């Protein structure tokens, strides 16, 4: 057995209620905050004085990122405050301005803050991405208090996104023993803590447990993000306005059923596709693509565009199982 592992998470990760106070330690005179429209009026509660605020929408539209570059120009540091789209946009803005120091304050469980990659939506409305070591944020702050503003369905659906990271990282090709341990522990913790978050949505200890489980899910970010459920979800997500977390809710159990016969030994260590489907249902999260106005013609197009490693007909059947 041979292999190689390069640890590529951020250098510093703080967690726990009240940990946002660490933002006050930033050594910068002009701090730009990148956030979402729903959190813009909460920026003043962060322990920094923002020199400018940029708002970014779902799936990080490139036009908004480019506008953000001009707004942020002249800042000494960036703080992203929100979910995956906001964090990805802040990463790209940082790199376009010479790799400004970037601190991420996530309010969902999508863990975009843990990867040296970023997704965005191009002018054609399709999902695209970039990878660059400079995209890695310097510091992450997991403060459960700040997540209480996140709608519960968004919180839980991004928790399924974290489950998707863990499953697809575990199923990735090659040898990855550290990730295997972390992924299985993440899955155990998510199955345990997500239902408790639904039952007690304002329990900050439970939310911190959710955040730690999501962190553990993503020690192999490149392979996880390239997994079949992720790729199929991105193909329909940006085009049809479906959030990342929801695409994982729609597709993960069906992708697991498809991959099961192809890697039975790996799949035997994971929860069954049925148990994943049942977990998603117990959290009252979406489970049917048709609810988003997407039918077989759109799914056929998506499958044809993704065909390569997996035949188009196979991919179409996975999509169709989720209708």
Secondary structure, DSSP 4 states (H G I P E B T S, - for coil): --------S-SEEEESTTGGGGGGG---SSEEEEE-GGGGGGGGGSSS-EEEEEE--TT-BHHHHHHHHHHHTT-SEEEEEESHHHHHHHHHHHHHTT--EEEEEESSS--GGG-SEEEEE-TTS-EEEEE-GGGS-SEEEE-HHHHTTS-HHHHHHHHHHHHHHHHHHHTSSS--HHHHHHHHHHHHHHHHHHHHHHHTTT-HHHHHHHHHHHHHTTSSHHHHHTSHHHHHHHHHHHHHT--HHHHHHHHHHHHHHHHHTTSHHHHHTSPPHHHHHHHHHHTT----GGGGT--HHHHHHHHHHH-SSS-HHHHHHHHHHT-
